[in-house]
Amino acid sequence: NKKTEPFDADEYIERLAWRTPGGGSKGGAEAFDPKRLLEEFENHIEELKQLDEKIQRRVEKLEHQCHREAKEFAHKVQDLQRSNQVAFQHFQELDEHISYVATKVCHLGDQLEGVNTPRQRAVEAQRLMTYFNEFLDGDLRSDVFNNPEKVMIHILPSALIIFNRRYPLWFADVKAKIASKYHDLERQLIQEFTAGQRRGEIGRMREVAAVLLHFKGYAHCVDVYIKQCQEAHVKEKLDETRRSDIEQYLKNLYDLYTRTTALASKLTEFNLGSDKHTFLSKLIKNIFSTYLESYIEMEKDYLRTRSAVILQRYYDSKNHQKRPLGGGSIQELKERIRQRTNLPLGPSIDTHGETFLSQEVVVNLLQETRHAFERCNRLSDPSDLPKNAFSIFLLLVEHLCVDHMDYALEIGLSAIPSADAKNANLYFLDVVQQANTIFHLFDKQFNDHLMPLISSSPKLTECLHKKKEVIEQMEVKLDTGIDRTLNCMVGQMKHILATEQKKTDFRPEDENNVMIQCTAACSKVCVYVSRQVERVRKSMDGKNVDTVLTELGVRFHRLIHEHLQQYSYSSMGGMLAICDVAEYRKSAKDFRVPLVLQLFDTLHALCNLLVVAPDNLKQVCSGEQLTNLDRNLLHAFVQLRVDYRQARLGRHFS
C-alpha cells in the first residue's frame, strides 16, 4: 500500500477540479461548468465546516479535562514544594560538611603531588632513555613498538615526538628510524579508529583518538570521522529500503541528496580554500556514487511497476479482463476490417457505456511521472539528464498513451455498432470527450516538467517527434471512430425516415383536408439531430466542434436531399415537403456552421420547384439561390411533381 503523503492544499484543489465533471479546462470555454465546480467547492467547504465544529467540540472537552487535571497537579506541586524545602535544609547541612572534608582532601593531595611529580619525571626520563637506546641499536624490543594492543591503548610518550623534533646532528640515523616509526604508528592508529567507527565501538574510538591527539595527523582523524558519519547515515537510510520498498528508497535518496547539496552550498560561504567547490563535489560524489550509478534503472523499474499496478487496480475495479490487441487471429482481423469499413462482419462489442478511460488513473500516472522527473533532474549527471528524462517520458507514453488511452480507443472502436444498427447507443463520443481532456493533461505535463530538462539538448527533437507520432496515431483512431459514429447517426436518421415516412405524406388523398405542418418523420429526425449536435458539442472543443458538425451537417443534408428524391409530390404534398425542409433548416441552425445552413437554404429553394406555377418555373430557376446549380439537378426535382408530364414541364429544361 502506498504510504500517506503530507497534505498539499494546491494538489487537493487540483484533484477536486479534475474529478468534477465540467471542472477542468480543456482549451475551450464550452465544456467548463463554473456552477457545477462552485457547487462542488461549496459542498466540500460545508463538509470541512462540519468537521471543524466536531473538532472544536472535542477541543473544548479536552480543555475542560486539562483544567481539571491542572488543578490536581497544582496541589501535588505544592506538596512537593514543602517536601523540597525540608530536603534543601538537609542538603545545605550536608554541603557544609562535604566542603570541610574536601578542603582537607585537597591539602593532602597537594602534599602527595609534591612528592609524586619528581618521581614521575624520573620514570619518564628512564623510559625515554630506554626507547632511545633501542632506536640507536636498531632493535625495538619494547611492547609499545611490537604489541599492537599496547600500541593502540598506550598513551604515546612525548619522548618520541621530542626525538623527532629535537636531536643532535650525529643522531641522523636514529632520526630517520623514529620518523618512520612515527608515521607507521599514526597510520595504524587512524586505521584502528576507522575500524572502530565502523563497528560502532565508541569506547575504542575514544581511546585511539586520545592517543592520536599527540600526532600531527589528528586533523585527518576528524576528516575520517566526518566522512564515516555521512556514509553510515546514508547507508542506514538507503540500504534498508533498497530491496524492500523502492518507492521509499527513491524518496530517501532524493531527500538525502537534496539536503546534502544544500548543505554544501551553505558551506561554500565559509573559507574552505580555493578549491572548496571541487572538494565538496568530490565528497558528495564519494558518498552517493554507488547509489547514483544505479538510480535511473531503479527509477524506471519502479515507474514501470507502479504504473502497471495503477492500471491493473482500475481494470479490477471495473471487473474487466484486458483483451489482447494487435494479435493475428481471424476474429481480430474481422474486427479491424469492421472498424475501418461499414461491412457487417458480426455484432460489435457491448461495453455497457463504459469508456475504460479514467481521469483518476491519468492523474495518478502523471503524478508518479512528475515525481520521477523531479528526482531525475536532481539525481542525474548533467550529461545524462536529457537521456534519462527521455526514458521516463517513454514509460509515460507506454502506460498512459498506449496501455490506457490506445486500449480504450481500440475497445471504443470495437463497440461502435454498424451504420444500419437500430437504436444504437453511441458511447464513442464519451471516449472522445475524455480522451480530449487527457490530451490536455498530457500536453501540460510535457511542457511543464519534461521540456525544461531537454530544451537545450538534441533529445528535444526526438521527444517532440515521439509526442507527435503518438498523438497522430491516436488522432487517426479518434477520426475513424468519429467517422463511424457519424455514419451510425446518419443510419439512425435513415431508419427513422424509412419507418416513419409514408408516400401518402406528399400525395394526400384529400388535398383539401390537409394541415400544413411538418410530417411526423421530420419531427422525429429533428429531435434526434438536436440531441446529437448537443452531444458533439459536449464531447469536443475548439475547431474540432465545427469540423465534426460540418461533416455531420453535410451528411445530414445529403440524406435529406436523397430522401426527398424518392417521392413524387402533388401541389399540397410539395407544400408539406417545404414545411419539412423548413424544419430541417431550423435544426441546421443549431449546427452554427454557415455551410450547413447554406445547403439547407438551397434545398429549401429547390423544394419551391415542387409547388411553383408551371409558367413561373423558368423565373424561379433563374433566381439567386438556384441560378448556379446544375440544370440536371433542377430538372430532377421538377420531375418529382405529379403534374410533370401533364403540364409538359420538361420543355423548360430542353
C-alpha positions in Angstrom: 0.0 0.0 0.0 1.2 3.5 -0.8 2.2 5.4 2.3 0.3 8.6 3.3 1.9 11.7 1.9 1.8 15.2 3.5 -1.4 17.1 2.8 -0.9 19.5 -0.1 -3.8 22.1 -0.5 -3.0 23.0 -4.1 -2.9 19.4 -5.1 -6.1 18.7 -3.3 -7.9 21.5 -5.1 -6.5 20.5 -8.4 -7.6 16.9 -7.9 -11.1 18.0 -6.9 -11.3 20.2 -10.0 -10.2 17.4 -12.3 -12.6 14.9 -10.8 -15.6 17.3 -11.0 -17.4 16.9 -14.4 -17.1 20.2 -16.1 -14.5 21.4 -13.6 -11.4 21.1 -15.8 -10.3 23.4 -18.6 -9.8 21.7 -22.0 -8.8 24.6 -24.1 -12.4 25.8 -24.8 -15.0 27.6 -22.8 -17.9 25.4 -23.9 -17.0 22.4 -21.6 -16.2 24.4 -18.5 -19.1 24.4 -16.0 -18.4 27.0 -13.2 -21.7 26.4 -11.5 -21.0 22.7 -11.1 -17.5 23.5 -9.9 -18.8 26.1 -7.5 -21.4 23.7 -6.2 -18.7 21.0 -5.6 -16.5 23.5 -3.8 -19.4 24.7 -1.6 -20.3 21.1 -0.7 -16.7 20.4 0.3 -16.5 23.7 2.3 -19.6 22.7 4.1 -18.2 19.3 4.9 -15.0 21.0 6.2 -17.1 23.3 8.4 -18.9 20.4 10.0 -15.6 18.7 10.6 -14.2 21.9 12.2 -17.2 22.1 14.5 -16.8 18.4 15.5 -13.1 19.0 16.2 -13.9 22.2 18.2 -16.3 20.3 20.5 -13.6 17.8 21.1 -11.0 20.5 21.8 -13.4 22.1 24.4 -13.8 18.8 26.1 -10.1 18.3 26.2 -9.5 21.8 27.5 -12.0 21.2 30.3 -10.3 18.0 31.2 -6.9 19.8 31.1 -8.1 22.5 33.5 -9.3 19.8 36.0 -6.0 17.9 35.8 -4.0 21.2 36.1 -5.7 22.0 39.4 -4.9 18.5 40.7 -1.3 18.9 39.5 -1.0 22.3 41.3 -2.0 20.7 44.6 0.7 18.0 44.1 3.3 20.6 43.2 2.5 22.5 46.5 3.0 19.3 48.5 6.3 18.6 46.6 7.5 22.2 47.3 7.0 21.7 51.0 8.9 18.4 50.9 11.6 20.1 48.8 12.2 22.9 51.4 12.8 20.2 54.0 15.2 18.4 51.7 17.0 21.6 50.9 17.7 22.4 54.5 19.2 18.9 54.9 21.2 19.4 51.7 22.7 22.7 53.0 23.9 20.9 56.1 25.4 18.1 54.1 27.1 20.5 51.7 28.8 22.4 54.5 30.2 19.1 55.9 31.4 18.0 52.4 33.1 21.3 51.9 35.0 20.8 55.1 36.1 17.3 54.1 37.1 18.5 50.6 39.4 21.2 52.0 41.2 18.5 53.9 41.5 16.2 50.9 42.8 19.0 48.6 45.5 19.8 51.2 46.5 16.2 51.3 46.5 15.9 47.5 48.9 18.9 47.2 51.3 17.2 49.6 51.2 13.9 47.6 51.6 15.7 44.3 54.7 17.5 45.5 56.2 14.1 46.2 55.0 12.2 43.1 55.8 14.8 40.4 59.6 14.5 40.7 59.3 10.7 40.8 57.1 10.6 37.6 59.6 12.8 35.7 62.4 10.4 36.7 60.4 7.4 35.4 59.6 9.2 32.1 63.2 10.1 31.7 64.3 6.5 32.2 61.7 5.2 29.8 62.8 7.8 27.2 66.4 6.7 27.5 65.3 3.0 27.1 63.4 3.8 23.9 66.2 6.0 22.5 68.7 3.2 23.2 66.5 0.7 21.2 66.3 3.0 18.3 70.1 3.5 18.5 70.7 -0.2 18.5 68.1 -0.8 15.8 66.4 -3.5 17.9 62.9 -2.4 19.0 62.2 -4.8 21.9 59.6 -2.9 24.0 55.9 -3.9 23.8 55.0 -0.3 22.9 56.6 -0.8 19.5 55.8 -4.5 18.8 52.5 -5.4 20.6 49.5 -3.9 18.6 47.3 -3.8 21.7 50.0 -1.9 23.6 50.4 0.5 20.7 46.7 1.2 20.5 45.9 1.8 24.1 49.3 3.2 25.4 49.4 6.9 25.7 52.4 7.6 23.5 55.2 9.3 25.5 56.1 12.7 24.3 59.6 11.3 24.0 59.0 10.0 20.5 57.8 13.5 19.4 60.7 15.1 21.1 63.2 12.8 19.4 61.6 13.6 16.1 61.9 17.3 16.5 65.0 17.9 18.7 68.0 15.7 18.1 71.8 16.2 17.8 73.2 16.2 14.3 75.1 13.0 14.9 71.9 11.0 15.5 70.6 11.4 11.9 70.1 7.6 11.5 68.1 7.5 14.7 66.0 10.4 13.5 65.1 8.5 10.3 64.0 5.4 12.3 61.9 7.5 14.7 60.2 9.3 11.9 59.4 6.1 10.1 58.0 4.5 13.2 56.1 7.7 14.0 54.3 7.6 10.6 53.6 3.8 10.9 52.1 4.3 14.3 50.0 7.2 13.1 48.7 5.2 10.1 47.8 2.2 12.3 46.0 4.4 14.7 43.9 6.1 12.0 43.1 2.6 10.6 42.1 1.4 14.0 39.9 4.5 14.6 38.1 3.9 11.3 37.6 0.2 12.1 36.2 1.1 15.5 33.8 3.6 14.0 32.5 1.0 11.5 32.0 -1.5 14.3 30.2 1.2 16.4 32.8 0.8 19.3 32.6 4.3 20.8 34.9 3.5 23.7 37.6 2.2 21.4 37.4 5.3 19.2 37.8 7.5 22.3 40.9 5.6 23.4 42.5 5.8 19.9 41.6 9.5 19.5 43.2 10.3 22.8 46.5 8.7 21.5 46.2 10.5 18.1 45.8 13.8 19.8 49.6 13.8 20.2 50.2 13.2 16.4 50.2 15.6 13.5 47.5 13.5 11.8 44.8 14.2 14.4 43.1 16.5 11.9 42.9 13.7 9.4 41.2 11.6 12.1 38.5 14.3 12.3 38.1 14.1 8.5 37.7 10.4 8.6 35.2 10.6 11.4 33.0 13.1 9.4 33.2 11.1 6.2 32.3 7.8 8.1 29.4 9.5 9.8 28.0 10.7 6.5 28.4 7.4 4.8 27.0 5.5 7.8 23.9 7.7 7.9 23.3 7.5 4.1 23.9 3.7 4.1 21.5 3.2 7.0 18.7 5.3 5.3 19.1 3.8 1.9 20.2 0.1 2.2 17.3 -0.9 4.4 14.7 0.2 1.8 16.7 -0.6 -1.4 15.2 -4.0 -1.7 12.1 -3.9 0.4 10.5 -0.6 -0.7 11.8 1.0 -3.9 9.4 4.0 -3.7 10.7 4.9 -0.2 14.3 4.3 -1.3 13.9 6.8 -4.2 12.3 9.3 -1.9 15.1 8.9 0.7 17.8 9.1 -2.0 16.2 12.3 -3.4 15.8 13.8 0.1 19.3 13.0 1.3 21.0 14.2 -1.9 19.0 17.4 -1.9 19.8 18.2 1.7 23.5 17.3 1.2 23.8 19.6 -1.8 22.0 22.3 0.0 24.5 21.9 2.9 27.4 22.0 0.5 26.0 25.3 -0.9 25.9 26.8 2.5 29.5 25.6 3.3 30.8 27.4 0.3 30.1 30.6 2.1 33.0 29.8 4.5 36.7 30.0 3.8 37.4 26.4 2.9 40.2 27.1 0.5 40.5 28.0 -3.2 39.2 24.6 -4.4 36.3 24.3 -2.0 33.7 23.6 -4.8 35.8 20.8 -6.1 36.4 19.4 -2.6 32.7 19.5 -1.7 31.6 18.0 -5.1 34.2 15.2 -4.7 33.0 14.5 -1.1 29.3 14.3 -2.2 30.3 12.0 -5.2 32.2 9.7 -2.9 29.2 9.3 -0.6 26.4 8.9 -3.2 28.3 7.5 -6.3 27.2 3.9 -5.6 23.5 4.9 -5.5 23.6 7.4 -8.3 25.1 4.9 -10.8 22.0 2.7 -10.4 19.5 5.4 -9.9 17.9 5.7 -13.3 17.4 1.9 -13.7 15.7 1.7 -10.3 13.6 4.7 -11.2 12.4 3.1 -14.4 11.8 -0.3 -12.7 9.7 1.5 -10.0 7.8 3.6 -12.5 7.1 0.6 -14.7 5.8 -1.5 -11.7 3.8 1.3 -10.1 2.1 2.3 -13.4 1.2 -1.3 -14.0 -0.3 -1.6 -10.5 -2.4 1.6 -11.0 -3.8 0.4 -14.3 -4.5 -3.1 -13.1 -6.2 -1.8 -10.0 -8.5 0.3 -12.2 -9.4 -2.6 -14.5 -10.0 -4.8 -11.5 -12.4 -2.3 -10.1 -14.3 -2.5 -13.4 -14.2 -6.3 -13.2 -12.6 -6.1 -16.7 -10.1 -8.5 -18.1 -7.9 -6.7 -20.7 -8.3 -8.0 -24.2 -5.1 -8.7 -26.1 -4.8 -6.2 -29.0 -2.7 -6.4 -32.1 -2.8 -10.2 -32.5 -3.3 -12.2 -35.6 -6.4 -14.2 -35.1 -9.2 -14.3 -37.6 -11.6 -12.6 -35.2 -9.2 -9.7 -34.6 -8.8 -9.4 -38.4 -12.5 -9.2 -38.8 -12.7 -6.6 -36.0 -10.1 -4.4 -37.6 -11.8 -4.6 -41.0 -15.1 -3.7 -39.4 -13.5 -0.7 -37.6 -12.3 0.7 -40.9 -15.3 -0.1 -43.0 -19.0 -0.3 -42.7 -19.1 -4.0 -43.7 -21.4 -6.1 -41.4 -18.8 -8.6 -40.1 -20.7 -9.6 -36.9 -22.0 -7.8 -33.8 -20.0 -5.1 -32.1 -18.7 -5.4 -28.5 -21.1 -4.2 -25.8 -19.2 -2.1 -23.3 -22.4 -1.1 -21.4 -21.4 2.5 -21.8 -18.0 2.1 -20.1 -15.3 4.2 -21.8 -12.4 2.5 -20.0 -10.8 5.9 -19.5 -10.3 7.3 -16.0 -9.1 10.8 -15.1 -8.1 9.5 -11.7 -5.8 6.9 -13.3 -4.4 9.6 -15.6 -3.8 12.0 -12.7 -2.0 9.2 -10.7 0.2 8.2 -13.6 1.1 11.9 -14.3 1.8 12.5 -10.6 4.1 9.5 -10.5 5.9 10.7 -13.6 6.1 14.2 -12.3 7.9 12.9 -9.2 10.2 10.9 -11.4 11.1 13.9 -13.5 11.9 15.9 -10.3 14.1 13.1 -9.0 15.7 12.7 -12.4 16.5 16.4 -12.5 18.2 16.3 -9.1 20.0 12.9 -9.2 21.1 12.6 -12.8 24.5 13.6 -14.0 24.1 16.8 -16.2 25.4 14.9 -19.3 22.8 12.1 -18.7 19.9 14.3 -17.7 18.2 14.6 -21.2 18.7 10.9 -21.9 17.2 9.9 -18.5 14.3 12.3 -18.8 13.5 10.9 -22.3 13.5 7.3 -20.9 11.0 8.4 -18.2 8.9 10.1 -20.9 8.8 6.8 -23.0 7.4 5.0 -19.9 4.7 7.6 -19.6 3.9 7.1 -23.3 3.8 3.4 -22.8 1.5 3.3 -19.9 -0.7 6.3 -20.3 -0.9 6.6 -24.1 -0.6 3.0 -25.2 -1.7 0.8 -22.3 -4.6 3.1 -21.2 -5.7 5.5 -23.9 -4.9 3.5 -27.0 -6.5 0.4 -25.4 -9.6 2.4 -24.6 -9.8 3.7 -28.2 -9.5 0.2 -29.5 -12.3 -1.0 -27.3 -14.3 2.1 -28.1 -13.9 1.4 -31.8 -14.9 -2.2 -31.3 -18.1 -1.1 -29.5 -19.3 1.2 -32.3 -22.3 -0.5 -34.0 -22.7 -0.8 -37.7 -24.4 2.0 -39.6 -27.6 0.0 -40.1 -28.0 -0.8 -36.4 -31.3 0.2 -34.8 -31.4 2.4 -31.6 -27.7 2.2 -31.3 -26.0 3.7 -28.2 -23.1 5.8 -29.4 -20.7 5.8 -26.5 -17.6 6.7 -28.6 -18.3 10.4 -28.2 -17.8 9.9 -24.4 -14.5 8.3 -25.2 -13.6 11.4 -27.4 -14.5 13.8 -24.6 -12.4 12.0 -22.0 -9.5 11.5 -24.4 -9.6 15.2 -25.2 -9.2 16.1 -21.5 -6.4 13.6 -21.1 -4.6 15.1 -24.1 -4.6 18.4 -22.4 -3.2 17.0 -19.2 -0.6 15.0 -21.1 0.5 18.1 -23.0 0.7 20.2 -19.8 2.9 17.5 -18.2 5.1 17.6 -21.3 5.5 21.4 -21.3 5.8 21.9 -17.6 8.1 19.1 -16.5 9.8 17.5 -19.4 10.7 20.5 -21.6 12.9 22.2 -19.0 15.0 19.1 -18.8 15.6 18.6 -22.5 15.1 22.0 -24.1 18.8 22.6 -24.7 19.7 19.1 -25.9 19.4 17.1 -29.1 16.8 14.9 -27.3 14.3 17.8 -27.7 13.8 16.9 -31.4 13.4 13.2 -30.5 10.9 13.9 -27.8 8.8 16.2 -30.0 8.8 13.6 -32.7 7.7 10.9 -30.3 4.9 13.1 -28.9 3.7 14.0 -32.4 3.8 10.3 -33.5 1.8 9.1 -30.5 -0.8 11.9 -30.8 -1.2 11.4 -34.5 -1.7 7.6 -34.1 -4.5 8.2 -31.6 -6.0 11.0 -33.7 -6.3 8.6 -36.6 -8.3 6.2 -34.3 -10.4 9.1 -33.0 -11.1 10.3 -36.5 -12.0 6.7 -37.5 -14.3 6.4 -34.6 -15.9 9.8 -35.1 -16.5 9.0 -38.8 -18.1 5.7 -38.0 -20.2 7.3 -35.2 -21.4 9.9 -37.8 -22.3 7.0 -40.1 -24.3 5.5 -37.2 -26.1 8.8 -36.6 -27.0 9.1 -40.3 -28.0 5.5 -40.3 -30.3 6.1 -37.4 -31.9 9.1 -39.2 -32.3 6.9 -42.3 -34.0 4.3 -40.2 -36.4 6.9 -38.8 -37.3 8.1 -42.2 -37.7 4.7 -43.6 -40.1 3.6 -40.9 -42.0 6.8 -40.3 -42.2 8.5 -43.7 -45.1 7.3 -46.0 -45.6 8.0 -49.6 -49.0 9.4 -48.9 -47.4 12.1 -46.8 -46.6 14.0 -50.0 -49.6 12.8 -52.1 -52.5 13.1 -49.7 -55.8 11.5 -50.8 -57.8 14.6 -49.8 -55.9 17.7 -50.9 -58.5 19.9 -49.4 -58.3 18.4 -45.9 -54.6 18.6 -45.1 -52.9 20.6 -42.2 -49.9 22.5 -43.4 -47.2 21.2 -41.0 -44.1 19.1 -41.0 -44.5 15.3 -41.1 -44.1 13.0 -38.1 -40.9 11.5 -39.7 -39.4 15.0 -40.0 -40.2 15.8 -36.3 -38.5 12.7 -35.0 -35.4 13.2 -37.2 -35.1 16.8 -36.0 -35.3 15.8 -32.3 -32.7 13.1 -32.9 -30.4 15.6 -34.8 -30.7 18.2 -32.0 -29.6 15.6 -29.4 -26.6 14.5 -31.4 -25.5 18.1 -32.1 -25.5 18.7 -28.3 -23.5 15.5 -27.7 -20.9 16.6 -30.2 -20.6 20.0 -28.5 -20.1 18.4 -25.1 -17.6 15.9 -26.4 -15.2 18.2 -28.2 -13.7 21.7 -28.1 -12.3 24.4 -30.3 -12.2 23.9 -34.0 -12.9 20.2 -33.6 -16.6 21.1 -32.9 -17.0 23.0 -36.1 -15.2 20.3 -38.1 -17.3 17.4 -36.9 -20.5 19.4 -37.1 -19.7 20.4 -40.6 -19.2 16.8 -41.6 -22.4 15.7 -39.8 -24.3 18.6 -41.3 -23.2 17.8 -44.9 -24.2 14.1 -44.4 -27.5 15.2 -42.8 -28.2 17.3 -45.9 -27.2 14.6 -48.3 -29.5 12.2 -46.6 -32.5 14.5 -46.7 -31.7 15.5 -50.3 -31.6 11.9 -51.4 -34.7 11.0 -49.3 -36.8 13.7 -50.9 -36.0 12.4 -54.3 -37.6 9.1 -53.6 -41.1 10.5 -53.6 -43.5 12.2 -56.0 -45.3 15.4 -54.9 -48.7 16.8 -55.5 -49.2 20.5 -55.1 -50.2 20.1 -51.5 -47.5 17.5 -50.9 -44.9 20.0 -52.2 -46.1 22.4 -49.5 -45.7 19.7 -46.9 -42.2 18.9 -48.2 -41.3 22.6 -47.9 -42.6 22.5 -44.3 -40.3 19.5 -43.6 -37.3 21.3 -45.2 -38.0 24.4 -43.2 -38.0 22.3 -40.0 -34.8 20.6 -41.1 -33.4 24.1 -41.7 -34.2 25.1 -38.1 -32.2 22.1 -37.0 -29.4 23.2 -39.3 -29.2 26.5 -37.5 -28.2 24.6 -34.3 -25.0 23.5 -36.1 -23.9 27.1 -36.2 -22.0 26.3 -39.4 -22.6 28.6 -42.4 -22.0 25.9 -45.0 -24.7 23.6 -43.5 -27.2 26.4 -43.3 -26.4 27.4 -46.9 -27.0 23.8 -48.1 -30.4 23.7 -46.5 -31.3 27.2 -47.8 -30.6 25.8 -51.3 -32.6 22.7 -50.6 -35.5 24.9 -49.5 -35.3 26.8 -52.7 -35.2 23.5 -54.7 -38.4 22.4 -52.9 -40.1 25.6 -54.2 -39.9 24.0 -57.7 -42.4 21.4 -56.4 -45.2 24.0 -55.9 -44.4 26.9 -58.2 -46.8 27.5 -61.1 -45.6 26.0 -64.4 -45.3 29.4 -66.1 -43.0 30.7 -63.3 -40.6 27.7 -63.3 -38.1 29.4 -65.6 -38.1 32.5 -63.5 -37.6 30.6 -60.2 -34.8 28.6 -61.7 -33.0 31.8 -62.6 -33.3 33.1 -59.0 -30.3 33.9 -56.8 -30.1 30.6 -55.0 -30.7 28.3 -58.0 -29.0 30.0 -60.9 -25.6 28.5 -60.2 -26.9 24.9 -59.8 -26.6 22.2 -62.4 -29.6 22.2 -64.7 -29.9 18.5 -64.5 -30.4 18.8 -60.7 -33.1 21.3 -61.2 -34.8 19.2 -63.8 -34.6 16.1 -61.5 -36.5 18.0 -58.8 -39.2 19.2 -61.3 -39.6 15.6 -62.4 -40.8 14.7 -58.9 -44.0 16.7 -59.5 -47.1 14.6 -60.3 -48.1 17.1 -63.0 -44.7 16.9 -64.7 -46.0 15.1 -67.8 -49.4 16.6 -67.9 -48.1 20.2 -67.7 -45.2 19.3 -70.0 -42.8 20.9 -67.6 -39.8 19.2 -69.2 -39.9 21.8 -72.0 -38.5 24.4 -69.7 -35.2 22.4 -69.5 -34.9 21.4 -73.1 
